[in-house]
Each structure stands twice: as C-alpha cells, then as structure tokens.
C-alpha cells in the first residue's frame, strides 16, 4: 500500500490526496515519504558538503516539510479559506508529505552521465513537487477552484523562503541546494 501510494502521488492522482486527507493513520506513511525525499536531498548535499551536508540537508529538508505544512495551514485556513474549508494541521501534513514524493528523484542528479543537466533535473523535480502540492492543497482545503490552491501555495512558498532567509542570516544555515 505504501509503494502504491507513492506511485499514485508521483502520478498526481487526485484521489490519493483525498484518501490520505481522510486517513489519519497515513501520517506515518507521509513521514516515510518525506524521510525518503529528505534523505535524497541529504545524499545530494553530501556531494556538496560531505557528511555534515548529508545530515544538515536531510534534517533541514524534513524540518522544511513541517514548517511548510504549518505555513500552508495558516495561509489556507486563516487568510484564504473557502466556505467549504474544513481541515486540521494533520491533514495538511499528510497531503504535503505525499506531495514531496518527486523529491526522491533528486538522486538522479547524482548520475555522472546527467551531471551536465543537474539544474534541469532540479527544476523538473521542483515543478513536479509544486504541482503535487497544489493538487494536495486543493483537496485538503476543499477548494473548488485550482487558482485558490495555487495562490495559497505561492504565498506559502514565499513565506517559507522568507523564514529560510531570516534563519540563513541569523544562524548561518547552509545555502539551498540550487545555489
């Protein structure tokens, strides 16, 4: 069931997000997906920063899921809810966990034959994750309009990047993998 859900998430199956939104026990599977995607990010940052890159990349990526989920929850339920929006932070964590599944493919960027296309691979993964996130948020927040989900995700990403930049300057966190 876990692998099947990952595949469905990779295929952007709308019904998967509705399913995990309503399945409270799927939080462990969501965490598993985020862990795999975070580990892929950590392995990628190992190439850039050694063992500390592996640990920091993995931890920051996993922590980013929690922070992003909280920001999206606030933006989607407090700033821009629809009349049908009924959700909790657990639902957002679950759907965004599965929306992180394209991040597992970051390991493809380490294949030597593809080293010239790393930027393109990262861009494709980023766009894929964004589309998955929009679908997930549309389902979790019960939006009838995809544009509402797009705006919530874009505002959430901007807020997340602002938090990241503030922490970067305050604590000297590592640069994002695309820099």
N, C-alpha and C positions, 0 to 999 in steps of 0.2 A: 504493500500500500504506500509506503514511504517513497520508494523509487517511482512508482506510478504517479504520485502527486508531484514529484519534482519534474517528471516529463511533462505532465499537464501544465505545470507552471511555465516551463520553458516554451511550450506551445501556445501560451497566453490563453488558456482555457478559462473563460469567464465563470463557468460553473464550479471550477476548482476553488476560486476565491469566495464564492458564496458558500461552498461546502466548509472550508476551513474557518470562515467567519462564524459559522454556527456550531462548529465542533471544538468545544473548549479543550478537549484532550489533545488537539493538534498543535498546541503550543510547543510541545516537546519536539515535534517534527519540524515546526518552524524554526526553533532554535538549532536543530540539526542542520537545516539548510543554511542558515546564517553562519553557523560554525564552518561548514564546508566552504562557503564563499569567502569567509574571513580568513580561513586557512590558505585558500588560493591567493588572496591578497597578501597574506604574510609570506608565503613562498615567493611571490613575485618581489616583494620588498626585500627579501633575503638577498636576491640578486643585486639589489641596490645598496643595502646597508648591513649585510652579514646577519649574524644571529640576533643582534638587537633589532634589526629590521624585521626579521621573522616574528619576533614576539610583539614588538610595537605595532607592526602592520596588522597582525591578527587581532590583537586586543582593541586597537582603535577602530577597526572595521566592525567588530562585534558590538562595541560600545556605540558606534555610529548608528547601528540599527535601533538601539534603544532610544537614543537621543532623537533620531529622525522620527520614530514612531510617536514619541511624546509631542514633538513639534507639530506633526501632521494631525495628531488627535486634537490639539488645541486649535489649530487653524481651521480644521474641518468641522469641529463641533461648537466652537465658541465664536469664531469670526465669520465663517461662511456656511453655516448648516442649511440644509434644505428643510422643508417642513416634515419630510419623511425620515430625517436623520435620527437614528437611534443606535448608538454604539457605545463601546467602552474601550479602554486602552488595550485590553486583552485581544479584542477583535482586530484592532489596528496592528498590534504586534504580530498576530498570526498571519494576516494577509500580506503585510510587508515582509515578513520572514520568507514566505514563498516567492514574493516578487524579487527577492535577492538571488534567486537561483541562477540567473545568467552569469552572475559573478564567478561561479565555479569555473567558467571557461577562461578566466584570466590566465590559467595555466598554459593555455595555447600560446600566449605571448612569449613563453619561455622556449618554444621550439626554435632551434637555431635557424632553420630554413625560413622562418617567418619573422626573423629579427628586424628586417627592414620595414615591416608592416606593423610594428608594435603599436604605434599611435592609432592606426586604423582599427586594429583589434580592440584596443581600449575604447575607442569611440563607439564601435558597434555594440560592445557589451554595455556601455553606459546608456546608449539609446534604448537597447533592449530592456535594461532594468527600468528605465524611466517609463516605457510603455507598459511594462508589467505593473509598475507602481500605480500608474494612472488607472489601469483596469481594476487593480486591487482596491484602490480607494473609492472608485465609483461604486463598487459592490458593497464595501464595508460601510460607506456613508449613505448608501441608498439614494445616490444621485440619479435622476432621470436623464440628466444632461452630462455628456462626457466633458464638456468645457468646464463645468464646475470642478470636476476631478482634476483637470489639467491645472486650473488656477490654484487649487489647494496644494497640489504637488509642487508647482513652480514656486509659490510663496514659501512653502515648507522647505524646499531646497535652498532658497535664498537665505532664509533664517538659519538653516543648518550651516551653510557656508560662513555666515557672519559669526556664529558661535565658534566654528572651527578657527576662523582667522583671529578672533579675540584670544582664544586659547593658544594659538600658534605664537602670537606676540607676547602673551603673558607668561607662558611656560616653555616656549621653545619646542613645541611639538614638531615631529617630522613633517616635511613638506608632503603634499599629496602626491600619489604615485604618478600623476600625469605631468608633474613639473620636472 
